[in-house]
Amino acid sequence: MSGIELRSVRKSFGKLDIIHGIDLSIEPGQFCVFVGPSGCGKSTLLRMIAGLEEISGGEIRIDGRIVNKVDPGDREIAMVFQSYALYPHMTVAQNMGFGLLMTGTPKAEIARRVDEAAAILQLQPLLGRKPAQLSGGQRQRVAIGRAIVRNPKAFLFDEPLSNLDAELRVQMRVEIAKLYRTLKTTMIYVTHDQVEAMTLADKIVVLRAGRIEQIGSPLDLYNNPDNVFVAGFIGSPRINLLEARADARGLLTVGNCTFKPAIEAKLPKGTKVIVGLRPEHFDANGAGEAHLVMTVDVVENLGGTSVWHGCLSTGEKLLVERKGFRETHPQDTVRLAFTSGDALIFDSDGKRLR
């Protein structure tokens, strides 16, 4: 296992700055996920670690060694891409062992490593097949197996599940989690899907426009976001972000509800803030000291949960998640309670107030 460290890493294309001085430490054996919207620089950052993109400034260290000028093949890492990139004329076993063959590894050693990787990924019955005879999930497992046989110091995954349908994505997410527990190797995983980030990561790095917004464990980011961007990006269904203004007593009014925020920061009269309320933090049975009235527009009954889409008297949209089936219909008026301690408060610039 090897740690990976980035010190003031920058990337520019001409005069256009893409990555703005990233500082990041990934501990040996840690599963780190880069997450953020399209164009935030997460794949570029991963490719710089892999050596597929030159850095414009700073240092990248793998296992304590500066690798800025080291060729990708000499960094002792393995990368799995969104595209499977399998040779169609080769069998699964040949695809998995081809990289080792090109480096002069003895055939007996190649066979041993391929068998070990196939056992981990449950590919033994498929070793004689060619890619055209495999499903999308099986092809991605072969691509992962090709990386495993190299015994790398770290694995880099660049949106490896994007080409799979919803059911296969869930299955492969579980397989990657099991693979991590088996190998205990440092892994960096890039995705725009915050559900993948939440379910796989030890550490999540939230990126926006080439900068780190926040680093933390999945639950840290969910429960204690530093700003509106992180609060809005982490969590499904998406958090409700409602405008409010403080009165002379420091109370906040949202819709038809006035409550005292559970923060130490003082809010002078007239202060504009943003109140963040997670959809699951509402109670339709009145449990909570603050109450909102919502008119329901759409009800999504999903079996285990129901999601209500509605609006407040101010016209602001609201999402509410409830466990199980609820007899609620469009145009119903529902009274929702919440606890002030669950309300996240942000200033007008989006920074968390505590």
TORKOL-4160 file (C-alpha; in steps of 0.2 Angstrom, whole numbers, padded with zeros to 4 digits, m for minus):
354
<pt num="1" X="0000" Y="0000" Z="0000"/>
<pt num="2" X="0006" Y="0017" Z="m0004"/>
<pt num="3" X="0000" Y="0035" Z="0001"/>
<pt num="4" X="m0002" Y="0048" Z="m0012"/>
<pt num="5" X="0001" Y="0067" Z="m0009"/>
<pt num="6" X="m0002" Y="0082" Z="m0019"/>
<pt num="7" X="0006" Y="0098" Z="m0015"/>
<pt num="8" X="0000" Y="0114" Z="m0023"/>
<pt num="9" X="m0004" Y="0105" Z="m0039"/>
<pt num="10" X="m0009" Y="0116" Z="m0054"/>
<pt num="11" X="m0014" Y="0113" Z="m0072"/>
<pt num="12" X="m0016" Y="0126" Z="m0085"/>
<pt num="13" X="m0020" Y="0125" Z="m0104"/>
<pt num="14" X="m0012" Y="0140" Z="m0110"/>
<pt num="15" X="m0019" Y="0155" Z="m0100"/>
<pt num="16" X="m0033" Y="0145" Z="m0094"/>
<pt num="17" X="m0031" Y="0138" Z="m0077"/>
<pt num="18" X="m0040" Y="0121" Z="m0074"/>
<pt num="19" X="m0033" Y="0115" Z="m0057"/>
<pt num="20" X="m0029" Y="0129" Z="m0044"/>
<pt num="21" X="m0016" Y="0123" Z="m0032"/>
<pt num="22" X="m0023" Y="0107" Z="m0025"/>
<pt num="23" X="m0016" Y="0101" Z="m0008"/>
<pt num="24" X="m0022" Y="0083" Z="m0003"/>
<pt num="25" X="m0015" Y="0068" Z="0007"/>
<pt num="26" X="m0022" Y="0051" Z="0004"/>
<pt num="27" X="m0017" Y="0038" Z="0017"/>
<pt num="28" X="m0010" Y="0021" Z="0012"/>
<pt num="29" X="m0025" Y="0009" Z="0010"/>
<pt num="30" X="m0038" Y="0023" Z="0009"/>
<pt num="31" X="m0053" Y="0023" Z="m0003"/>
<pt num="32" X="m0054" Y="0041" Z="m0008"/>
<pt num="33" X="m0067" Y="0048" Z="m0020"/>
<pt num="34" X="m0066" Y="0063" Z="m0031"/>
<pt num="35" X="m0084" Y="0070" Z="m0033"/>
<pt num="36" X="m0091" Y="0085" Z="m0042"/>
<pt num="37" X="m0101" Y="0091" Z="m0057"/>
<pt num="38" X="m0095" Y="0090" Z="m0074"/>
<pt num="39" X="m0080" Y="0101" Z="m0078"/>
<pt num="40" X="m0074" Y="0103" Z="m0060"/>
<pt num="41" X="m0057" Y="0095" Z="m0064"/>
<pt num="42" X="m0059" Y="0078" Z="m0055"/>
<pt num="43" X="m0054" Y="0067" Z="m0070"/>
<pt num="44" X="m0040" Y="0079" Z="m0075"/>
<pt num="45" X="m0033" Y="0078" Z="m0057"/>
<pt num="46" X="m0034" Y="0059" Z="m0058"/>
<pt num="47" X="m0025" Y="0059" Z="m0075"/>
<pt num="48" X="m0011" Y="0070" Z="m0067"/>
<pt num="49" X="m0009" Y="0057" Z="m0053"/>
<pt num="50" X="m0008" Y="0043" Z="m0067"/>
<pt num="51" X="0005" Y="0053" Z="m0077"/>
<pt num="52" X="m0007" Y="0055" Z="m0092"/>
<pt num="53" X="m0007" Y="0074" Z="m0090"/>
<pt num="54" X="0008" Y="0084" Z="m0086"/>
<pt num="55" X="0006" Y="0096" Z="m0071"/>
<pt num="56" X="0009" Y="0114" Z="m0073"/>
<pt num="57" X="0016" Y="0117" Z="m0055"/>
<pt num="58" X="0017" Y="0108" Z="m0038"/>
<pt num="59" X="0022" Y="0091" Z="m0033"/>
<pt num="60" X="0014" Y="0073" Z="m0034"/>
<pt num="61" X="0021" Y="0060" Z="m0022"/>
<pt num="62" X="0017" Y="0042" Z="m0023"/>
<pt num="63" X="0024" Y="0031" Z="m0008"/>
<pt num="64" X="0035" Y="0047" Z="m0004"/>
<pt num="65" X="0043" Y="0048" Z="m0021"/>
<pt num="66" X="0041" Y="0063" Z="m0032"/>
<pt num="67" X="0034" Y="0057" Z="m0048"/>
<pt num="68" X="0031" Y="0073" Z="m0058"/>
<pt num="69" X="0043" Y="0067" Z="m0072"/>
<pt num="70" X="0040" Y="0049" Z="m0070"/>
<pt num="71" X="0032" Y="0040" Z="m0085"/>
<pt num="72" X="0015" Y="0032" Z="m0081"/>
<pt num="73" X="0021" Y="0015" Z="m0083"/>
<pt num="74" X="0034" Y="0017" Z="m0070"/>
<pt num="75" X="0023" Y="0025" Z="m0057"/>
<pt num="76" X="0017" Y="0007" Z="m0051"/>
<pt num="77" X="m0002" Y="0012" Z="m0052"/>
<pt num="78" X="m0016" Y="0004" Z="m0062"/>
<pt num="79" X="m0030" Y="0014" Z="m0070"/>
<pt num="80" X="m0048" Y="0008" Z="m0074"/>
<pt num="81" X="m0057" Y="0019" Z="m0087"/>
<pt num="82" X="m0075" Y="0022" Z="m0091"/>
<pt num="83" X="m0071" Y="0013" Z="m0108"/>
<pt num="84" X="m0067" Y="m0006" Z="m0105"/>
<pt num="85" X="m0054" Y="m0005" Z="m0119"/>
<pt num="86" X="m0053" Y="m0024" Z="m0121"/>
<pt num="87" X="m0045" Y="m0032" Z="m0136"/>
<pt num="88" X="m0059" Y="m0041" Z="m0145"/>
<pt num="89" X="m0049" Y="m0055" Z="m0153"/>
<pt num="90" X="m0042" Y="m0060" Z="m0136"/>
<pt num="91" X="m0050" Y="m0071" Z="m0123"/>
<pt num="92" X="m0053" Y="m0064" Z="m0105"/>
<pt num="93" X="m0037" Y="m0073" Z="m0099"/>
<pt num="94" X="m0027" Y="m0065" Z="m0113"/>
<pt num="95" X="m0034" Y="m0048" Z="m0110"/>
<pt num="96" X="m0030" Y="m0049" Z="m0091"/>
<pt num="97" X="m0013" Y="m0055" Z="m0094"/>
<pt num="98" X="m0008" Y="m0045" Z="m0109"/>
<pt num="99" X="0001" Y="m0031" Z="m0100"/>
<pt num="100" X="0012" Y="m0043" Z="m0090"/>
<pt num="101" X="0016" Y="m0052" Z="m0106"/>
<pt num="102" X="0022" Y="m0035" Z="m0114"/>
<pt num="103" X="0034" Y="m0032" Z="m0099"/>
<pt num="104" X="0042" Y="m0050" Z="m0100"/>
<pt num="105" X="0034" Y="m0058" Z="m0086"/>
<pt num="106" X="0036" Y="m0077" Z="m0086"/>
<pt num="107" X="0020" Y="m0086" Z="m0093"/>
<pt num="108" X="0018" Y="m0096" Z="m0077"/>
<pt num="109" X="0018" Y="m0081" Z="m0066"/>
<pt num="110" X="0005" Y="m0073" Z="m0078"/>
<pt num="111" X="m0006" Y="m0088" Z="m0077"/>
<pt num="112" X="m0005" Y="m0088" Z="m0058"/>
<pt num="113" X="m0009" Y="m0069" Z="m0056"/>
<pt num="114" X="m0023" Y="m0071" Z="m0069"/>
<pt num="115" X="m0031" Y="m0086" Z="m0059"/>
<pt num="116" X="m0029" Y="m0076" Z="m0043"/>
<pt num="117" X="m0038" Y="m0061" Z="m0050"/>
<pt num="118" X="m0051" Y="m0071" Z="m0058"/>
<pt num="119" X="m0055" Y="m0079" Z="m0042"/>
<pt num="120" X="m0057" Y="m0063" Z="m0033"/>
<pt num="121" X="m0069" Y="m0056" Z="m0047"/>
<pt num="122" X="m0078" Y="m0073" Z="m0050"/>
<pt num="123" X="m0072" Y="m0073" Z="m0068"/>
<pt num="124" X="m0065" Y="m0091" Z="m0068"/>
<pt num="125" X="m0080" Y="m0098" Z="m0079"/>
<pt num="126" X="m0077" Y="m0084" Z="m0092"/>
<pt num="127" X="m0058" Y="m0085" Z="m0094"/>
<pt num="128" X="m0060" Y="m0093" Z="m0111"/>
<pt num="129" X="m0073" Y="m0081" Z="m0118"/>
<pt num="130" X="m0070" Y="m0066" Z="m0129"/>
<pt num="131" X="m0077" Y="m0048" Z="m0125"/>
<pt num="132" X="m0091" Y="m0050" Z="m0137"/>
<pt num="133" X="m0098" Y="m0064" Z="m0127"/>
<pt num="134" X="m0098" Y="m0054" Z="m0111"/>
<pt num="135" X="m0111" Y="m0042" Z="m0103"/>
<pt num="136" X="m0106" Y="m0024" Z="m0099"/>
<pt num="137" X="m0103" Y="m0029" Z="m0080"/>
<pt num="138" X="m0093" Y="m0044" Z="m0085"/>
<pt num="139" X="m0082" Y="m0033" Z="m0097"/>
<pt num="140" X="m0079" Y="m0020" Z="m0083"/>
<pt num="141" X="m0074" Y="m0034" Z="m0071"/>
<pt num="142" X="m0061" Y="m0040" Z="m0084"/>
<pt num="143" X="m0054" Y="m0022" Z="m0085"/>
<pt num="144" X="m0053" Y="m0022" Z="m0066"/>
<pt num="145" X="m0044" Y="m0039" Z="m0067"/>
<pt num="146" X="m0032" Y="m0032" Z="m0079"/>
<pt num="147" X="m0027" Y="m0019" Z="m0066"/>
<pt num="148" X="m0027" Y="m0031" Z="m0052"/>
<pt num="149" X="m0014" Y="m0043" Z="m0060"/>
<pt num="150" X="m0001" Y="m0029" Z="m0060"/>
<pt num="151" X="m0001" Y="m0029" Z="m0041"/>
<pt num="152" X="m0001" Y="m0009" Z="m0041"/>
<pt num="153" X="0003" Y="0002" Z="m0027"/>
<pt num="154" X="m0013" Y="0011" Z="m0030"/>
<pt num="155" X="m0029" Y="0009" Z="m0041"/>
<pt num="156" X="m0036" Y="0024" Z="m0050"/>
<pt num="157" X="m0054" Y="0023" Z="m0056"/>
<pt num="158" X="m0061" Y="0035" Z="m0069"/>
<pt num="159" X="m0080" Y="0034" Z="m0069"/>
<pt num="160" X="m0079" Y="0015" Z="m0072"/>
<pt num="161" X="m0098" Y="0012" Z="m0070"/>
<pt num="162" X="m0105" Y="0026" Z="m0081"/>
<pt num="163" X="m0108" Y="0014" Z="m0096"/>
<pt num="164" X="m0118" Y="0002" Z="m0086"/>
<pt num="165" X="m0137" Y="0002" Z="m0083"/>
<pt num="166" X="m0145" Y="0006" Z="m0066"/>
<pt num="167" X="m0145" Y="m0012" Z="m0060"/>
<pt num="168" X="m0128" Y="m0016" Z="m0066"/>
<pt num="169" X="m0121" Y="0000" Z="m0058"/>
<pt num="170" X="m0128" Y="m0006" Z="m0041"/>
<pt num="171" X="m0120" Y="m0023" Z="m0043"/>
<pt num="172" X="m0103" Y="m0017" Z="m0048"/>
<pt num="173" X="m0103" Y="m0004" Z="m0034"/>
<pt num="174" X="m0105" Y="m0018" Z="m0022"/>
<pt num="175" X="m0091" Y="m0028" Z="m0031"/>
<pt num="176" X="m0079" Y="m0014" Z="m0030"/>
<pt num="177" X="m0083" Y="m0011" Z="m0012"/>
<pt num="178" X="m0079" Y="m0030" Z="m0009"/>
<pt num="179" X="m0064" Y="m0029" Z="m0019"/>
<pt num="180" X="m0057" Y="m0015" Z="m0009"/>
<pt num="181" X="m0060" Y="m0025" Z="0007"/>
<pt num="182" X="m0051" Y="m0039" Z="0000"/>
<pt num="183" X="m0036" Y="m0030" Z="m0008"/>
<pt num="184" X="m0034" Y="m0016" Z="0005"/>
<pt num="185" X="m0025" Y="m0006" Z="m0008"/>
<pt num="186" X="m0025" Y="0013" Z="m0010"/>
<pt num="187" X="m0039" Y="0018" Z="m0022"/>
<pt num="188" X="m0044" Y="0034" Z="m0030"/>
<pt num="189" X="m0061" Y="0034" Z="m0038"/>
<pt num="190" X="m0069" Y="0048" Z="m0049"/>
<pt num="191" X="m0087" Y="0050" Z="m0051"/>
<pt num="192" X="m0101" Y="0063" Z="m0053"/>
<pt num="193" X="m0113" Y="0052" Z="m0044"/>
<pt num="194" X="m0114" Y="0057" Z="m0025"/>
<pt num="195" X="m0123" Y="0040" Z="m0021"/>
<pt num="196" X="m0107" Y="0031" Z="m0027"/>
<pt num="197" X="m0096" Y="0043" Z="m0017"/>
<pt num="198" X="m0106" Y="0040" Z="m0001"/>
<pt num="199" X="m0107" Y="0021" Z="m0002"/>
<pt num="200" X="m0089" Y="0018" Z="m0007"/>
<pt num="201" X="m0078" Y="0031" Z="0001"/>
<pt num="202" X="m0067" Y="0032" Z="0017"/>
<pt num="203" X="m0063" Y="0050" Z="0011"/>
<pt num="204" X="m0073" Y="0061" Z="m0001"/>
<pt num="205" X="m0065" Y="0076" Z="m0010"/>
<pt num="206" X="m0078" Y="0088" Z="m0016"/>
<pt num="207" X="m0072" Y="0098" Z="m0031"/>
<pt num="208" X="m0079" Y="0113" Z="m0040"/>
<pt num="209" X="m0070" Y="0123" Z="m0054"/>
<pt num="210" X="m0053" Y="0116" Z="m0050"/>
<pt num="211" X="m0053" Y="0119" Z="m0032"/>
<pt num="212" X="m0057" Y="0108" Z="m0016"/>
<pt num="213" X="m0073" Y="0114" Z="m0008"/>
<pt num="214" X="m0072" Y="0101" Z="0007"/>
<pt num="215" X="m0064" Y="0085" Z="0012"/>
<pt num="216" X="m0071" Y="0073" Z="0024"/>
<pt num="217" X="m0079" Y="0056" Z="0027"/>
<pt num="218" X="m0096" Y="0053" Z="0019"/>
<pt num="219" X="m0106" Y="0057" Z="0035"/>
<pt num="220" X="m0095" Y="0072" Z="0039"/>
<pt num="221" X="m0100" Y="0080" Z="0023"/>
<pt num="222" X="m0118" Y="0075" Z="0024"/>
<pt num="223" X="m0121" Y="0081" Z="0042"/>
<pt num="224" X="m0108" Y="0096" Z="0042"/>
<pt num="225" X="m0106" Y="0104" Z="0025"/>
<pt num="226" X="m0095" Y="0119" Z="0025"/>
<pt num="227" X="m0105" Y="0128" Z="0012"/>
<pt num="228" X="m0121" Y="0128" Z="0001"/>
<pt num="229" X="m0112" Y="0119" Z="m0013"/>
<pt num="230" X="m0107" Y="0104" Z="m0003"/>
<pt num="231" X="m0124" Y="0103" Z="0006"/>
<pt num="232" X="m0133" Y="0104" Z="m0011"/>
<pt num="233" X="m0121" Y="0091" Z="m0019"/>
<pt num="234" X="m0121" Y="0078" Z="m0006"/>
<pt num="235" X="m0137" Y="0070" Z="m0002"/>
<pt num="236" X="m0152" Y="0062" Z="m0011"/>
<pt num="237" X="m0165" Y="0068" Z="m0012"/>
<pt num="238" X="m0157" Y="0085" Z="m0013"/>
<pt num="239" X="m0157" Y="0097" Z="0002"/>
<pt num="240" X="m0170" Y="0111" Z="0003"/>
<pt num="241" X="m0162" Y="0128" Z="0002"/>
<pt num="242" X="m0174" Y="0141" Z="0008"/>
<pt num="243" X="m0171" Y="0160" Z="0010"/>
<pt num="244" X="m0174" Y="0168" Z="0027"/>
<pt num="245" X="m0171" Y="0185" Z="0036"/>
<pt num="246" X="m0167" Y="0187" Z="0054"/>
<pt num="247" X="m0178" Y="0198" Z="0065"/>
<pt num="248" X="m0173" Y="0209" Z="0080"/>
<pt num="249" X="m0174" Y="0193" Z="0091"/>
<pt num="250" X="m0162" Y="0183" Z="0080"/>
<pt num="251" X="m0177" Y="0172" Z="0074"/>
<pt num="252" X="m0178" Y="0166" Z="0056"/>
<pt num="253" X="m0194" Y="0165" Z="0046"/>
<pt num="254" X="m0196" Y="0152" Z="0032"/>
<pt num="255" X="m0213" Y="0151" Z="0024"/>
<pt num="256" X="m0226" Y="0153" Z="0038"/>
<pt num="257" X="m0213" Y="0147" Z="0051"/>
<pt num="258" X="m0203" Y="0157" Z="0063"/>
<pt num="259" X="m0190" Y="0148" Z="0073"/>
<pt num="260" X="m0173" Y="0151" Z="0083"/>
<pt num="261" X="m0158" Y="0143" Z="0074"/>
<pt num="262" X="m0147" Y="0132" Z="0084"/>
<pt num="263" X="m0131" Y="0141" Z="0081"/>
<pt num="264" X="m0119" Y="0152" Z="0091"/>
<pt num="265" X="m0117" Y="0165" Z="0078"/>
<pt num="266" X="m0126" Y="0181" Z="0081"/>
<pt num="267" X="m0139" Y="0187" Z="0067"/>
<pt num="268" X="m0142" Y="0205" Z="0068"/>
<pt num="269" X="m0159" Y="0211" Z="0062"/>
<pt num="270" X="m0161" Y="0210" Z="0043"/>
<pt num="271" X="m0147" Y="0198" Z="0041"/>
<pt num="272" X="m0151" Y="0187" Z="0025"/>
<pt num="273" X="m0147" Y="0168" Z="0027"/>
<pt num="274" X="m0150" Y="0152" Z="0018"/>
<pt num="275" X="m0159" Y="0138" Z="0028"/>
<pt num="276" X="m0155" Y="0120" Z="0023"/>
<pt num="277" X="m0167" Y="0107" Z="0028"/>
<pt num="278" X="m0164" Y="0089" Z="0022"/>
<pt num="279" X="m0180" Y="0080" Z="0015"/>
<pt num="280" X="m0180" Y="0066" Z="0028"/>
<pt num="281" X="m0179" Y="0079" Z="0043"/>
<pt num="282" X="m0198" Y="0083" Z="0042"/>
<pt num="283" X="m0211" Y="0075" Z="0052"/>
<pt num="284" X="m0229" Y="0074" Z="0046"/>
<pt num="285" X="m0235" Y="0069" Z="0064"/>
<pt num="286" X="m0230" Y="0085" Z="0072"/>
<pt num="287" X="m0214" Y="0080" Z="0081"/>
<pt num="288" X="m0203" Y="0096" Z="0081"/>
<pt num="289" X="m0204" Y="0113" Z="0088"/>
<pt num="290" X="m0205" Y="0122" Z="0071"/>
<pt num="291" X="m0219" Y="0119" Z="0058"/>
<pt num="292" X="m0221" Y="0123" Z="0040"/>
<pt num="293" X="m0237" Y="0121" Z="0029"/>
<pt num="294" X="m0234" Y="0114" Z="0011"/>
<pt num="295" X="m0246" Y="0112" Z="m0003"/>
<pt num="296" X="m0242" Y="0095" Z="m0012"/>
<pt num="297" X="m0239" Y="0096" Z="m0031"/>
<pt num="298" X="m0233" Y="0078" Z="m0035"/>
<pt num="299" X="m0231" Y="0062" Z="m0024"/>
<pt num="300" X="m0218" Y="0049" Z="m0029"/>
<pt num="301" X="m0223" Y="0033" Z="m0020"/>
<pt num="302" X="m0207" Y="0022" Z="m0021"/>
<pt num="303" X="m0213" Y="0008" Z="m0009"/>
<pt num="304" X="m0200" Y="0009" Z="0005"/>
<pt num="305" X="m0201" Y="0028" Z="0004"/>
<pt num="306" X="m0212" Y="0042" Z="m0002"/>
<pt num="307" X="m0206" Y="0059" Z="m0009"/>
<pt num="308" X="m0218" Y="0074" Z="m0009"/>
<pt num="309" X="m0214" Y="0088" Z="m0021"/>
<pt num="310" X="m0223" Y="0104" Z="m0015"/>
<pt num="311" X="m0222" Y="0122" Z="m0012"/>
<pt num="312" X="m0224" Y="0134" Z="0003"/>
<pt num="313" X="m0235" Y="0150" Z="0004"/>
<pt num="314" X="m0220" Y="0160" Z="m0002"/>
<pt num="315" X="m0219" Y="0149" Z="m0018"/>
<pt num="316" X="m0203" Y="0141" Z="m0013"/>
<pt num="317" X="m0201" Y="0123" Z="m0018"/>
<pt num="318" X="m0200" Y="0109" Z="m0005"/>
<pt num="319" X="m0195" Y="0091" Z="m0005"/>
<pt num="320" X="m0201" Y="0079" Z="0009"/>
<pt num="321" X="m0196" Y="0061" Z="0011"/>
<pt num="322" X="m0206" Y="0050" Z="0021"/>
<pt num="323" X="m0204" Y="0031" Z="0026"/>
<pt num="324" X="m0217" Y="0019" Z="0018"/>
<pt num="325" X="m0233" Y="0023" Z="0009"/>
<pt num="326" X="m0243" Y="0038" Z="0014"/>
<pt num="327" X="m0260" Y="0042" Z="0008"/>
<pt num="328" X="m0256" Y="0059" Z="0001"/>
<pt num="329" X="m0262" Y="0067" Z="m0015"/>
<pt num="330" X="m0258" Y="0082" Z="m0026"/>
<pt num="331" X="m0266" Y="0098" Z="m0019"/>
<pt num="332" X="m0266" Y="0091" Z="m0001"/>
<pt num="333" X="m0260" Y="0103" Z="0012"/>
<pt num="334" X="m0248" Y="0095" Z="0024"/>
<pt num="335" X="m0241" Y="0102" Z="0041"/>
<pt num="336" X="m0223" Y="0097" Z="0043"/>
<pt num="337" X="m0213" Y="0099" Z="0059"/>
<pt num="338" X="m0194" Y="0100" Z="0060"/>
<pt num="339" X="m0181" Y="0102" Z="0074"/>
<pt num="340" X="m0171" Y="0118" Z="0073"/>
<pt num="341" X="m0155" Y="0108" Z="0077"/>
<pt num="342" X="m0158" Y="0099" Z="0060"/>
<pt num="343" X="m0158" Y="0116" Z="0051"/>
<pt num="344" X="m0141" Y="0121" Z="0043"/>
<pt num="345" X="m0139" Y="0139" Z="0042"/>
<pt num="346" X="m0128" Y="0148" Z="0028"/>
<pt num="347" X="m0124" Y="0166" Z="0026"/>
<pt num="348" X="m0129" Y="0175" Z="0010"/>
<pt num="349" X="m0112" Y="0170" Z="0002"/>
<pt num="350" X="m0116" Y="0152" Z="0005"/>
<pt num="351" X="m0104" Y="0149" Z="0020"/>
<pt num="352" X="m0110" Y="0139" Z="0034"/>
<pt num="353" X="m0114" Y="0148" Z="0050"/>
<pt num="354" X="m0111" Y="0138" Z="0066"/>
